[in-house]
Amino acid sequence: MPDLYLFNNLEQARRMTEKWLTIYNTERPHEALNNMTPIEFKTQKQA
């Protein structure tokens, strides 16, 4: 999420935060997961 972002209201801030968390937790590679996304890591572990 951008460090400097002016929200018009609390609901807008919540929506932006939820969107950012979804991307962070599903699409963004994580160093702790050998630079895989959480979904890739989960799929590999289940195989």
N, C-alpha and C positions, 0 to 999 in steps of 0.2 A: 504494500500500500504506500502511496506517496507520503513522504514525510510532511510535506506542506500541502494540505488540501483543505479548502474552505467548504464546509458543508452548509447547505441551506437549512437543514433541520436534522433532528436526531434520526429519523427514519432513513434519510439518505446516507448518513454515516453508517448505520447498521447494514444497509444493503451493500455498500461498498466494502465493508469489513467482511461480510459473509462471502462476497465474490472473491476477495483476496484470499481468504482462508481456504476456500474450495480449490483455487488454483495452487496455492502453496501445498496443500495436503494431497493433491492428486496429480498435478501436472509438472511441478517443479522438481528437478533432480535434487537429491539430497546426498551430501558427501558421506554421511553415516550409512547410506544404503548403496555404497559403491557407485555413486553418481547415477543411480536409477531413480525413476519416479516411484512413489509409494505403490502405485498400481503395478508397475513392472516388477517391483520387489515382491509384492504379494503373489503375483502370478508365478514368478520363478520359485518361490517357496512352496507353492501348492503342487508344482509339477514333480 
